[in-house]
Amino acid sequence: MKKFVEKLILISGKDSNEEVVLYGLETMLDGVVSIIVFIILGLAFDKLLYTVLFLVFSSLITRSTGGYHASSRLGCGVITCILFYIAVFIPDRLQSCLSIELFCFLGSLGIAVVWLLAPVVHPDKPLSTQLTDRNRKTARVLVSILMGIEVFLFERCTAMAIALWINQIEVAISALIGWWAYHKKGGAYYEEENGNPCD
């Protein structure tokens, strides 16, 4: 991979940081491989639609809402696999036992979390004020529209409504955990933002 990056930089004729280009390519490759693996799993278990919903939520919606980021590739992989399993295999199991009242109540809590916290930005990857405002508005609109679609679908196509709902709840939980991890009193990021109280 390193030799490929060296050739790519040489061909481009630009003075680029080899490590940055290598990191970018590895990140893209990880993303592409993950998508392919999840689609193959979705096809193998006859859960392609739920898999596509999961991929859309995990790649598009979390761009606006932000959320928790694992500190290692292994941690990220484990968390992603757990979220994938829940999003793809649980909707059919909840179909017969989830009431519309509980569905709406938990969905409303998820919306409230996103409205209050989004975007949850990792301290190492800050956003400009303009981008933060845009992401906040986008996240609020998306989760509100999605909840409306979920409620509409609940009586018509319950499994689909629950699949959307689970993804939305996962996004809200990620936002809540990310906010807590990055801003809790005594945490490393809290001390960086607010100064160490012992100084």
N, C-alpha and C positions, 0 to 999 in steps of 0.2 A: 504494500500500500504506500509505503514511504517513497519508493522509487517512482510510482505512478504520480504522486503529488509533485515530486521534483520535476518530472517531465511536463506535467500540467502547468506548473509555474513557468517553466522555461518556454513552453509554447505560447503562453499568454503574453510574454514579454513584459510583464509587470513585476515590480518589486513587491512580492507578497510574503507574509510571514508563513513559513512552512507549517508551523505547529497549528496556526489558526485554520489554514486550509485543510490540514489533516483532520483536525477535530470536526470541522464542518462536514467533510465527506463521511467520516465515521458515524456522525449523528444521522445524516441522511440515510446511510446504508442500514443503520439500526432501525430507523423508522420504516423503511421499505420492507426489510425482512420481517419485522413485526406485523405489518399489515398483511403480507403474503401468508405468514403462518396463521394469523387469526382467520383469514378468509378460508384457508384450507381446513382449519378446525370447524369453522361454521358450516362449510359444505359437508364435511365428514359426519357431523352430528345433526345435519339437517336443521341448522339454526342460522342460516345465512342472513336472513332479515334482521334478527337480533344482533348479529355480529356487525352488520353495516351500521345499525343504530349506535352501537357501542363505539365504533370507529369514528363516526361523525361527532358524537359527543366528546370523545376523548381528544380529538384533534381540532375541532372547530369551536365548540362552545367553551371549552376550558381556556381558549385563547383570550376570551373576554372576561371570564370569571376568575381566572387564576386558581391558585390552590397550593396544596402541599406538593413539594418535590423531594423525593428521596435523595439522600446524600451519596448514593452509589448506584452503579448500573444494576447490581444484583438486587438491591432494595427496590429500585424502580421496576425491575422485571417481576419480582414477587408481587408487589402491590398491583401492577397492571394485570397479572394473571388472576389474582383474587377478584379484582373488579370485573374482569372479563367473565369469569365463572358466574358471578352473581348476576351480571347484566344479561347473560345469555341463557343460563339454565334455571334461574329462579322464577321468571315471569309465569311460565306455565304452571308451576307449583302453587303460586299465590292466587291464581285465577279463581279458584273455588272458595277461598277462605278470606279474601280481603273485601271489607265492606266499603261502600262509596264514602261513608263518613270518615273512616280511618284513612282512606286514600286521600281525601281532600285535606284532612287535618295535617297529615305528614307532608303532603305536597305544599301546603301553605307555610309550614315551618321551613321547608327547603327554600321557598321563594323569599321568606323573610331573611334567612341567612345570606342569600345572594344579594338582596337589596341592601342589607346593612354592611356587608363586608367586601363585596366585589368592587374592584378587582383585588384579589389577594396577591400581592407582588412579593417575590422572593427578594430579600435585601441585597443579594448579590446581582440582581438584574432589575434595577429600578426603571420606572417608566417616567416619561415627561408628564407634566400636569395635563397637557392636552390629550395625550394618549390615555392617561388614567381616567379622565372625564369621559372620553369616548367609550372606553371599555366598560365603565360603570353603566352608562346609558344602554349600551348594547346588551350587556348581561341582564339588566333589569327587563328590557323589552323581550329578550329571548325567553327567559324563564316564565314571564307572565303569559306570553303567547303559548308556550308549550304546555303550561298548566291548563289553559283553556282547551287546547287540543286534547289533552289527556282526559279531562272531564267529559268532553264531547264523545270521545271514543270508548269510555268506560262501559257503557251499556251496549255499544255496537260491536266493539272488537276489544274485549277486556284484556286479552293477552298483550295486544299491541299497546294499549294504554298503560298497562303495568310495566312493559319494557321501557317505554319512554320515561315513565315515572321513576323507575329504579335508576336509570341513568341520571335523571335530574337530582335525585336524592344523593347519588354518589358525588356529583359535582358539588352539592351543598356541603356534604361531609368533608370533602377535600378542602373546600374553602375554609370551613371552620377549623379543621386540624392545622391547615397552613397558617391561618391567622394566629391561632394559639401558639404554634411552634415558633413563629417569627416575632411575636410581640408579647409573649407572656413575661411577667415580671420575673427577673432572675435569669432569663434565658440569654444566650450569647448575643442574639440580635437585638434584644431589648436593651442590653447594656451598651451596645454600639450606638443605638439611636439616642439613648437618654443619658449616657455617661454612667460609669460604674459608681454606684452609691458609696462605695468604700473609698473612693479617691478623695 
